[in-house]
Amino acid sequence: MPRKKKLKVNGCSIISHAVVIKKVTSEHTGDLIEIVHLDVTTNDGIFSYEIYKDERFPDLNWVRDYIDTTLIRARKDCLNVEMSEYVERIYLFFDIQKVGQHQYSGRRV
């Protein structure tokens, strides 16, 4: 399977973004769970991610609001934005220039 393209852009090249909390069926348990779903649209396409609740970030409302606020700032101030994956551990690294990096449990979809 080919590797998915990593999001690495200047905030001024982000056309739009959407970050919402959704209910989905867990692939592991079949239970209904909440996730943060993130879509970032650039000239290179749409980058979509699912972020899961974990011990570091148990409050998905906080995660949603943080990502939304920092992407708004990145777009306004033309800050570099990077979202990379550690696929084997199901981690996402969300890094905004001058703001910092957060590690979430999640994956690119």
C-alpha positions in Angstrom: 0.0 0.0 0.0 1.5 3.4 -0.9 2.2 5.9 1.9 -0.2 8.7 2.2 1.1 12.2 1.6 2.1 14.1 4.7 0.5 17.5 5.4 3.3 20.0 5.4 2.2 23.5 4.3 2.4 27.2 5.1 -0.8 28.3 6.7 -1.5 30.8 3.9 -1.9 27.9 1.5 -4.7 26.3 3.5 -7.9 26.9 1.6 -10.2 25.7 4.4 -10.4 23.4 7.4 -13.1 21.7 9.4 -12.7 20.1 12.8 -15.7 18.3 14.4 -16.5 15.7 16.9 -18.2 12.7 15.4 -19.6 9.4 16.6 -18.2 6.3 14.8 -18.1 2.6 15.3 -14.9 1.4 16.8 -13.0 -1.0 14.5 -11.8 -2.9 17.6 -14.9 -3.3 19.8 -17.8 -2.4 17.6 -18.9 0.2 20.2 -20.0 3.7 19.3 -17.2 6.1 20.2 -16.5 9.8 19.7 -13.6 11.1 17.7 -12.3 14.4 16.4 -12.5 14.4 12.6 -10.2 17.0 10.9 -10.2 17.9 7.2 -7.6 20.4 5.9 -8.0 21.5 2.3 -5.0 22.7 0.3 -4.1 23.0 -3.3 -2.6 19.5 -3.0 -5.9 18.0 -1.9 -7.8 17.2 1.2 -6.0 15.8 4.2 -8.3 13.9 6.6 -7.6 12.7 10.1 -9.3 10.9 13.0 -8.1 11.7 16.5 -9.0 9.5 19.5 -9.4 10.2 23.2 -6.4 9.0 25.2 -4.7 9.6 28.6 -2.8 12.6 27.3 -5.9 14.3 25.8 -9.1 12.8 27.4 -11.2 15.9 26.5 -12.1 15.8 22.8 -13.8 19.2 23.0 -10.5 20.7 24.1 -8.7 18.9 21.3 -11.2 20.2 18.7 -11.1 23.8 20.0 -7.2 23.8 20.2 -6.8 22.5 16.6 -9.4 24.9 15.3 -7.9 27.9 17.0 -4.3 27.1 16.0 -5.2 26.4 12.4 -7.1 29.8 12.3 -3.9 31.4 13.6 -1.7 29.5 11.2 -3.8 30.7 8.3 -4.0 34.3 9.5 -0.2 34.6 10.3 1.1 32.3 7.5 2.7 29.9 10.0 4.0 26.5 8.9 1.7 23.5 9.6 2.8 19.9 9.7 0.8 16.8 10.6 2.9 13.6 10.5 2.1 10.0 11.4 3.8 7.3 13.4 1.6 4.6 11.8 2.9 1.7 13.9 1.8 3.3 17.2 -1.3 5.1 15.8 0.1 8.5 16.7 -0.3 11.9 14.9 2.1 14.8 15.5 0.4 18.2 15.0 3.0 20.9 14.8 2.4 24.6 14.2 5.3 27.0 13.9 5.6 29.4 16.9 2.8 27.5 18.7 4.3 24.0 19.3 3.7 20.3 18.8 1.1 18.0 20.3 1.0 14.2 20.0 -2.4 12.6 19.6 -3.7 9.1 19.2 -5.0 9.0 15.7 -4.5 8.3 12.0 -4.8 9.7 8.6 -7.9 8.5 6.7 
